[in-house]
Amino acid sequence: MASSHLNDLGFTHFVTKSNVVLIERDGKVVTTVRGSKANDFLTKMNTSTVPQQQQLMARITGNYKRGNEKLSKNHPKNRD
């Protein structure tokens, strides 16, 4: 269940017994991370704030906005 906090993007993560990280969004597994990437991810998660953790999970899943949507909308190649 995602809170209404602005920094909450709805991501959660779980670590299995075999040290596989499952990243979920809105109750559905969207990414599985294994091996050294899982270890790196968990290290970063342990040293991050909650908003930073949400951004980290968003980046790993590829589900994040890059902040340039307004600029790209006005780019000449994207105009009708």
Secondary structure, DSSP 8 states (H G I E B T S, - for coil): ---S-TT--SEEEEE-TTS-EEEEETTEEEEEE-HHHHHHHHHHHHTS-HHHHHHHHHHHHT----S-HHHHHTSGGG--
